[in-house]
Amino acid sequence: MTTEAIIESGMTFGPYAAGECFYVEKSKCYSLVQDGVQMAEFLLLRQKQGQAPVIWVVEAKSSSPRPETQPNFTEFIEEIRAKLTNGFLLSVAARLQRHSEAENELPHSFKAVDLKSLGFRFVLVINGHKEEWLVSLQDALSLALKPVIKTWALPPTSVVVLNHESAQRHGLILQAAGAVQ
């Protein structure tokens, strides 16, 4: 759907090659179901030679509460769980042609992938977050997504929490202007 960069939460995601990204949050398909449905930013199809394809369901945030700030932390994790789960479900529904709008929006590569071998990764990227703060978020989000992971027979490594630096290493976001590698 897009080869343009996606600017979200102070980070520039992409640009990605044609057919790799479905900007689900800005799609007509989502606009028709959005009332009461929170959504992840975008879906990214990753295909490596000799490996099963994986759709990354990506949500971006500019900050997060600390675990000590209950109930804010619990509400934050629930919001992220809902967005990632809904992004996952809408991608599968679109792939199964449950939404006619998706026929024109979903990139051909998403439609062509074999659902049986397709993997999914739920990715939260938090701009400016310290590396040592990611573990508690990763644990909480993994626990919140455990029912989805188990019912879809996905590996426990399907839930990932990254900061801007680790997202750059994974090729999700561009390096900040003037930054030194």
SELUM-862480 format. One record per residue (C-alpha): residue number from 1; residue in one letter; chain; x, y, z. Coordinates in steps of 0.05 Angstrom, whole numbers, always signed. Example, Ala and Ser with C-alpha at 12.3 -4.5 7.8 and 13.67 -1.06 7.14 Angstrom:
BEGIN
- 1:A:A:+246:-90:+156
- 2:S:A:+273:-21:+143
This chain:
BEGIN
- 1:M:A:+0:+0:+0
- 2:T:A:+57:+49:+14
- 3:T:A:+130:+58:-4
- 4:E:A:+131:+125:+32
- 5:A:A:+164:+133:+100
- 6:I:A:+116:+130:+159
- 7:I:A:+128:+184:+212
- 8:E:A:+101:+163:+279
- 9:S:A:+118:+180:+351
- 10:G:A:+179:+221:+329
- 11:M:A:+209:+164:+288
- 12:T:A:+213:+153:+213
- 13:F:A:+195:+82:+193
- 14:G:A:+217:+58:+125
- 15:P:A:+211:+73:+69
- 16:Y:A:+201:+1:+52
- 17:A:A:+204:-33:-16
- 18:A:A:+139:-38:-55
- 19:G:A:+94:-93:-28
- 20:E:A:+128:-99:+40
- 21:C:A:+85:-50:+80
- 22:F:A:+11:-44:+92
- 23:Y:A:-4:+22:+128
- 24:V:A:-65:-8:+162
- 25:E:A:-79:+51:+208
- 26:K:A:-90:+96:+147
- 27:S:A:-126:+44:+104
- 28:K:A:-197:+49:+80
- 29:C:A:-207:-22:+106
- 30:Y:A:-192:+2:+177
- 31:S:A:-232:+67:+168
- 32:L:A:-295:+25:+158
- 33:V:A:-286:-14:+223
- 34:Q:A:-249:+37:+267
- 35:D:A:-306:+56:+314
- 36:G:A:-285:+24:+379
- 37:V:A:-227:-14:+347
- 38:Q:A:-157:+8:+365
- 39:M:A:-105:-7:+312
- 40:A:A:-30:-17:+304
- 41:E:A:+7:+31:+258
- 42:F:A:+27:-16:+201
- 43:L:A:+43:-87:+178
- 44:L:A:+110:-104:+150
- 45:L:A:+122:-168:+110
- 46:R:A:+192:-195:+121
- 47:Q:A:+215:-251:+75
- 48:K:A:+285:-279:+81
- 49:Q:A:+314:-332:+35
- 50:G:A:+303:-401:+63
- 51:Q:A:+258:-378:+120
- 52:A:A:+182:-374:+128
- 53:P:A:+154:-304:+116
- 54:V:A:+135:-263:+177
- 55:I:A:+86:-205:+184
- 56:W:A:+109:-155:+235
- 57:V:A:+50:-119:+267
- 58:V:A:+81:-53:+290
- 59:E:A:+58:-3:+341
- 60:A:A:+99:+60:+357
- 61:K:A:+99:+102:+420
- 62:S:A:+138:+163:+442
- 63:S:A:+139:+141:+515
- 64:S:A:+112:+91:+564
- 65:P:A:+95:+91:+638
- 66:R:A:+141:+54:+687
- 67:P:A:+115:-11:+718
- 68:E:A:+113:+23:+786
- 69:T:A:+58:+70:+761
- 70:Q:A:+0:+21:+765
- 71:P:A:-55:+28:+739
- 72:N:A:-24:+71:+683
- 73:F:A:+24:+15:+665
- 74:T:A:-32:-37:+662
- 75:E:A:-75:+9:+619
- 76:F:A:-16:+22:+573
- 77:I:A:-2:-53:+563
- 78:E:A:-76:-66:+551
- 79:E:A:-79:-11:+498
- 80:I:A:-17:-40:+463
- 81:R:A:-45:-111:+467
- 82:A:A:-110:-88:+435
- 83:K:A:-76:-50:+379
- 84:L:A:-28:-107:+362
- 85:T:A:-82:-160:+366
- 86:N:A:-130:-120:+323
- 87:G:A:-75:-107:+272
- 88:F:A:-62:-182:+270
- 89:L:A:-136:-200:+264
- 90:L:A:-149:-148:+210
- 91:S:A:-90:-172:+170
- 92:V:A:-115:-244:+171
- 93:A:A:-186:-221:+156
- 94:A:A:-161:-179:+97
- 95:R:A:-119:-238:+72
- 96:L:A:-181:-283:+76
- 97:Q:A:-220:-230:+36
- 98:R:A:-269:-215:+92
- 99:H:A:-264:-141:+74
- 100:S:A:-275:-123:+1
- 101:E:A:-236:-58:+10
- 102:A:A:-173:-97:+26
- 103:E:A:-173:-127:-44
- 104:N:A:-147:-62:-73
- 105:E:A:-105:-41:-13
- 106:L:A:-69:-103:+11
- 107:P:A:-4:-110:-27
- 108:H:A:+1:-170:-74
- 109:S:A:+58:-200:-33
- 110:F:A:+12:-203:+28
- 111:K:A:-42:-237:-14
- 112:A:A:+6:-286:-45
- 113:V:A:+38:-311:+20
- 114:D:A:+19:-381:+44
- 115:L:A:-21:-371:+108
- 116:K:A:-1:-440:+134
- 117:S:A:+73:-422:+136
- 118:L:A:+64:-349:+154
- 119:G:A:+93:-325:+220
- 120:F:A:+73:-263:+259
- 121:R:A:+113:-217:+304
- 122:F:A:+81:-166:+350
- 123:V:A:+128:-106:+355
- 124:L:A:+124:-46:+401
- 125:V:A:+175:+9:+387
- 126:I:A:+185:+63:+439
- 127:N:A:+224:+125:+419
- 128:G:A:+280:+145:+466
- 129:H:A:+269:+88:+515
- 130:K:A:+328:+62:+554
- 131:E:A:+350:-9:+537
- 132:E:A:+345:-32:+609
- 133:W:A:+272:-9:+614
- 134:L:A:+251:-54:+556
- 135:V:A:+253:-120:+596
- 136:S:A:+194:-104:+641
- 137:L:A:+153:-81:+581
- 138:Q:A:+172:-143:+542
- 139:D:A:+151:-188:+600
- 140:A:A:+84:-152:+611
- 141:L:A:+67:-150:+537
- 142:S:A:+86:-223:+528
- 143:L:A:+39:-241:+585
- 144:A:A:-17:-199:+557
- 145:L:A:-9:-230:+487
- 146:K:A:+0:-301:+514
- 147:P:A:-71:-324:+494
- 148:V:A:-59:-301:+422
- 149:I:A:+10:-332:+419
- 150:K:A:-15:-398:+446
- 151:T:A:-79:-404:+406
- 152:W:A:-43:-388:+341
- 153:A:A:+16:-434:+358
- 154:L:A:+67:-378:+351
- 155:P:A:+135:-381:+384
- 156:P:A:+145:-341:+449
- 157:T:A:+195:-298:+411
- 158:S:A:+136:-269:+372
- 159:V:A:+130:-211:+420
- 160:V:A:+184:-158:+415
- 161:V:A:+193:-91:+450
- 162:L:A:+246:-45:+419
- 163:N:A:+272:+25:+430
- 164:H:A:+292:+70:+372
- 165:E:A:+364:+44:+371
- 166:S:A:+345:-30:+367
- 167:A:A:+291:-13:+316
- 168:Q:A:+345:+19:+273
- 169:R:A:+387:-45:+279
- 170:H:A:+326:-85:+255
- 171:G:A:+317:-39:+195
- 172:L:A:+250:-12:+219
- 173:I:A:+268:+61:+226
- 174:L:A:+316:+109:+195
- 175:Q:A:+375:+135:+234
- 176:A:A:+364:+205:+261
- 177:A:A:+395:+260:+218
- 178:G:A:+465:+276:+240
- 179:A:A:+472:+212:+282
- 180:V:A:+537:+174:+278
- 181:Q:A:+536:+99:+268
